Amino acid sequence: MPELPEVETIVRELNRAKPKVLGSTILDVWSDTKKIIKRPRNFQKFKKEILKRKISKIWRRGKNILFELDNKKTLLIHQKLTGHLLYGKWKREKGEWVSLLKGPLAEDPMNKFLRVIFFLDNGWQISLSDLRKFAKIEILTEKELEKELSELGLEPLDRNFTFEKFKEAILKKKKGKIKKVLMDQKIIAGIGNIYSDEILWEAKIHPLKDVSKISEERLKKIYFAMREILKKAIQLKGESISDYRRISGEKGYFDRERKVYRREGEKCLRCGTKIKKIKIAQRSAYFCPKCQKL
């Protein structure tokens, strides 16, 4: 699932895209997987809400991509497990959408599962490629958006996200496995499987360690590792070990920095011990049993 760095990369690239996405008007929308449209459920009503609407702002909250429209409503896209937004040009041929642009949009199979396409007045399209069809798209009023986002926790890269706020948020849980707590979107927004593993490896904390038993010194290690790794991942345009791609269809480069996630059986890059994999609440966790002792 695209996490904070991947979603932030998409938002930044959409904001900088040429021709511009910002200020463009949505002329039409197509979908062959209408279950992705969660609100309004009726696809024709959904179309009516966004057609001829100008995109005035694009931003991120947690793992949500938010397109503010000129009718004071917001188009929310959550890419979920295998979704990612692309920006290009496609045409329909023999029942399939074919990229008019050469390169990864045309050649990478992960970019060919087009489920929803927004046609803009600049002649380009924003497309959602989603292998598993789990993505979510909604049109929300200001009040609905406020309610939707109110349940999300703190933004880990916000300027005001101090160590004290991090400690308070983490310890509110009182008990719980640290990996699971880091991934709880109601505590900290945007962290998932990949970056929780990378953060805990960097901080030398076992993923099963109970938060109530982590000292303040070690909490600081988690906090600074989190800030450093998320910033680095954004600089490298995210992790493309699975389905995620940038809006150009290209892969992100965080794989150069990946120390532990999906490295089961490989040698720890710090001590040489073989990386192990365990399950925590149906999710995989990768760690070094020597560096990250319980």
Secondary structure, DSSP 4 states (H G I P E B T S, - for coil): ---HHHHHHHHHHHHH-SS-STT-EEEEEEES-GGGEEESSSHHHHHHHHTTEEEEEEEEETTEEEEEETTS-EEEEE-TTTEEEEEE-EEEETTEEEESS-SHHHH-GGG--EEEEEEETTS-EEEEEESS---EEEEE-HHHHHHHHHT--B-TTSTT--HHHHHHHHHTT-SSBHHHHHT-TTTBSS--HHHHHHHHHHHT--TT-BGGG--HHHHHHHHHHHHHHHHHHHHTT---SSS---TTSPPPSGGGT--STT-TTSBPTTT-PBPEEEEETTEEEEE-TTTS--
